[in-house]
Amino acid sequence: GRYNEAFATEGVTFAQAALLMNIFPQPGIRQSVLGKRLQIEKSAMSRDVQLLQRNGWLTDDVRKGLFLTEEGTLLAKRCHKIW
């Protein structure tokens, strides 16, 4: 609960912030690799990735992997400061 409260000001949950912060240094990482690394279930990963895409913070290319948008990069940096 406290982690989610800390990131609420940025409009993301702790899990979503963790995704952003882990994609930032590894552009192009695949969902499956990231999910295994963070121990996130496939359905939860898909749900959070879709939400991050709808908010304009993330792009997901089946062939190229996950990439942060410019806004997503700025958000990841702000989340890292909170962390």
KEZA-190868 format. One line per field, with one value per residue: chain; x, y, z of N, C-alpha, C in turn. Coordinates in Angstrom, 3 decimals. Layout:
N
chain: c(A,...)
n_x: c(X,...)
n_y: c(Y,...)
n_z: c(Z,...)
ca_x: c(X,...)
ca_y: c(Y,...)
ca_z: c(Z,...)
c_x: c(X,...)
c_y: c(Y,...)
c_z: c(Z,...)
//
This chain:
83
chain: c(A,A,A,A,A,A,A,A,A,A,A,A,A,A,A,A,A,A,A,A,A,A,A,A,A,A,A,A,A,A,A,A,A,A,A,A,A,A,A,A,A,A,A,A,A,A,A,A,A,A,A,A,A,A,A,A,A,A,A,A,A,A,A,A,A,A,A,A,A,A,A,A,A,A,A,A,A,A,A,A,A,A,A)
n_x: c(0.790,1.878,3.854,2.332,0.974,3.097,3.729,1.398,1.083,2.215,0.486,0.599,0.800,2.776,3.703,3.457,5.209,7.563,7.777,8.178,10.612,12.282,12.237,13.357,16.350,16.729,15.812,13.607,13.311,11.712,8.304,7.940,10.466,10.862,8.685,9.366,11.718,10.783,8.969,6.196,2.899,1.676,-0.856,-1.232,0.961,0.353,-1.974,-0.980,0.898,-0.779,-2.261,-0.225,0.451,-1.953,-1.925,0.084,2.757,4.312,5.426,4.710,6.098,5.715,7.823,10.057,10.015,9.553,9.292,9.920,8.043,8.735,7.429,7.045,9.655,10.379,8.578,9.478,11.948,11.119,9.774,11.910,13.266,11.478,11.622)
n_y: c(-1.193,1.281,1.701,1.991,4.324,6.132,6.386,7.324,10.034,10.334,9.026,6.297,2.818,0.994,-1.344,-0.663,1.492,0.129,-1.401,0.634,1.728,-0.453,-0.909,1.386,1.356,-0.694,-0.634,-2.142,-4.561,-7.686,-8.524,-11.035,-11.645,-9.526,-9.937,-12.397,-11.669,-9.789,-11.294,-11.352,-12.218,-13.372,-12.372,-10.129,-8.626,-8.102,-6.559,-4.278,-3.330,-2.669,-0.592,1.292,1.814,2.961,5.320,6.617,6.228,4.122,1.941,-1.016,-3.364,-6.254,-7.509,-5.955,-5.342,-3.754,-0.256,2.910,5.905,9.392,10.805,8.669,8.073,10.357,10.075,7.641,8.474,10.295,8.534,6.981,8.752,8.912,6.325)
n_z: c(0.000,0.798,-1.109,-3.446,-2.762,-2.730,-5.427,-6.500,-6.982,-9.452,-11.023,-11.417,-10.475,-8.062,-9.334,-12.058,-12.174,-11.639,-13.966,-15.892,-14.938,-15.306,-18.028,-19.029,-18.894,-20.682,-23.506,-25.804,-24.602,-24.178,-23.393,-22.172,-21.112,-19.338,-17.646,-16.472,-15.164,-13.303,-12.034,-12.704,-13.410,-16.559,-17.438,-15.769,-16.539,-19.247,-18.914,-17.510,-19.366,-21.518,-20.338,-19.857,-22.485,-23.449,-22.026,-23.268,-22.657,-23.393,-25.987,-27.778,-29.665,-31.401,-32.720,-32.057,-29.319,-26.070,-25.675,-24.255,-24.587,-25.238,-23.212,-21.453,-20.769,-19.310,-17.197,-16.093,-15.104,-13.143,-11.448,-10.638,-9.007,-6.878,-5.946)
ca_x: c(0.000,2.710,4.524,1.346,0.741,4.256,3.718,0.080,1.221,2.605,-0.601,0.905,0.960,4.158,4.037,3.634,6.455,8.654,7.901,8.808,12.010,13.060,12.314,14.211,17.738,16.774,14.821,13.464,13.154,10.453,7.394,8.162,11.724,10.622,7.772,10.122,12.665,10.062,8.051,4.836,2.093,1.475,-2.074,-0.976,1.905,-0.400,-2.881,-0.212,1.481,-1.860,-2.560,0.886,0.318,-3.099,-1.524,1.097,4.081,4.989,5.054,4.987,6.207,5.907,9.153,11.147,9.950,8.955,10.040,9.268,7.907,9.426,6.715,7.323,11.026,10.337,7.880,10.382,12.948,10.462,9.530,13.197,13.552,10.612,12.122)
ca_y: c(0.000,2.488,1.889,2.541,5.709,6.931,6.622,7.825,11.400,10.228,8.381,4.887,1.949,0.555,-2.323,0.049,2.249,-0.841,-1.714,1.779,1.854,-1.572,-0.772,2.545,1.036,-1.834,-0.472,-3.304,-5.795,-8.380,-8.674,-12.315,-11.536,-8.598,-10.608,-13.392,-10.958,-9.140,-12.305,-10.867,-13.134,-12.928,-11.565,-8.845,-7.907,-7.613,-5.506,-3.068,-2.842,-2.011,0.668,2.212,2.213,3.880,6.603,7.224,6.115,2.898,1.295,-2.449,-3.916,-7.695,-7.880,-5.159,-5.294,-2.620,0.993,4.058,7.114,10.502,11.028,7.519,8.228,11.373,9.472,6.658,9.221,10.818,7.381,6.564,9.679,8.509,5.031)
ca_z: c(0.000,0.871,-2.396,-4.372,-2.347,-3.120,-6.871,-6.894,-7.501,-10.858,-11.745,-11.678,-9.313,-7.857,-10.372,-13.323,-12.054,-11.768,-15.394,-16.555,-14.514,-15.839,-19.482,-19.307,-19.254,-21.604,-24.570,-26.671,-23.830,-24.482,-22.252,-21.483,-20.360,-18.239,-16.725,-15.707,-14.298,-12.208,-11.503,-12.920,-14.212,-17.938,-17.557,-15.101,-17.398,-20.413,-18.450,-17.217,-20.624,-22.263,-19.669,-20.120,-23.892,-23.568,-21.451,-24.131,-22.040,-23.819,-27.240,-27.747,-31.005,-31.248,-33.233,-31.492,-27.867,-25.364,-25.704,-23.640,-25.377,-24.578,-21.955,-20.599,-20.270,-18.251,-16.063,-15.489,-14.345,-11.933,-10.583,-10.064,-7.895,-5.760,-5.459)
c_x: c(0.839,3.425,3.567,1.045,1.878,4.216,2.398,0.162,1.599,1.543,-0.339,0.944,2.440,4.586,4.281,4.914,7.655,8.862,8.631,10.296,12.876,13.174,13.297,15.645,17.863,15.730,14.802,13.320,11.785,9.629,7.690,9.417,11.518,9.710,8.478,11.062,11.968,9.051,6.606,4.106,1.802,0.257,-1.893,-0.037,1.168,-1.298,-2.116,0.417,0.413,-2.216,-1.476,0.860,-0.810,-2.760,-0.407,2.511,4.923,4.503,5.481,4.955,6.553,7.309,10.300,11.139,9.304,9.882,9.242,9.149,8.701,8.768,6.984,8.708,11.071,9.657,8.772,11.442,12.351,10.191,10.818,13.570,12.725,11.145,13.281)
c_y: c(1.268,2.767,2.496,4.001,6.613,7.296,7.205,9.237,11.413,9.508,6.937,4.123,1.614,-0.398,-1.646,0.881,1.322,-1.226,-0.588,1.870,0.719,-1.536,0.336,2.158,-0.075,-1.685,-1.707,-4.621,-6.401,-8.532,-9.934,-12.271,-10.651,-9.234,-11.631,-12.712,-10.359,-10.069,-11.810,-11.876,-12.514,-12.014,-10.183,-7.994,-7.296,-6.445,-4.202,-2.482,-2.111,-0.662,1.712,2.692,3.231,5.266,7.284,7.139,4.985,2.476,-0.161,-2.959,-5.392,-8.114,-7.183,-5.066,-4.032,-1.405,2.082,5.180,8.211,10.799,9.898,7.586,9.242,10.827,8.460,7.360,9.792,9.692,6.926,7.467,9.327,7.251,5.249)
c_z: c(0.000,-0.447,-3.405,-4.042,-2.821,-4.604,-7.372,-7.475,-8.975,-11.690,-12.122,-10.364,-9.166,-8.968,-11.720,-13.313,-12.220,-13.229,-16.116,-16.221,-15.042,-17.356,-19.848,-19.692,-20.300,-22.706,-25.470,-25.924,-24.145,-23.202,-21.463,-20.617,-19.130,-17.189,-15.859,-14.719,-13.081,-11.535,-11.531,-13.794,-15.569,-18.083,-16.916,-15.937,-18.588,-20.037,-18.207,-18.477,-21.435,-21.652,-19.945,-21.568,-24.054,-23.034,-22.238,-23.594,-22.612,-25.195,-27.142,-29.172,-30.857,-31.679,-32.516,-29.972,-27.335,-25.397,-25.025,-24.658,-24.662,-23.233,-20.959,-19.995,-19.127,-17.000,-15.344,-14.633,-13.060,-10.942,-9.912,-8.900,-6.662,-5.119,-4.519)
//
